Amino acid sequence: MAKTIYVLNGPNLNLLGTREPETYGRATLTDVERLCRDHAKRHQLDLEFRQSNHEGELIDWIHEAGANKAAGIVLNAGGYTHTSVSIRDAVSSVGIPVVEVHISNIFARDSFRHHSYIAPVASASLCGFGIAGYGLAIDGLAALAGAGHEA
């Protein structure tokens, strides 16, 4: 049975392609999903791809991934990265690898974006690679799973 990677997207990511294209590019969330499915398939991984503008729903999905013993989570928490202790606590509690992803380089933007509640409890963080960061995160999680590493 194939292992599963969860790709979870937070608030406003449903607007990719039209929201601030100078910052986030013109790729849509459908494009991101296609990229993720291609990378997962290369590693013979199943993929759960989801987006929500609601913090509690993201937390429920993180818990679900942990309960299902997923191979890992790719998490773009959007603005919740900088505000949500609850998402941080969910990531910390599930015991599976989590890679935090940001399309833009958060350190080259507004100073409030420089702090991530998630980064200290994530296995890795990627920012500034555009949507390619999602594929890099899946490749990294596949490498961790292949090496038998835990979070």
Order of alpha helices (4+ residues) and beta strands (2+ residues): beta-alpha-alpha-beta-alpha-beta-alpha-beta-beta-alpha
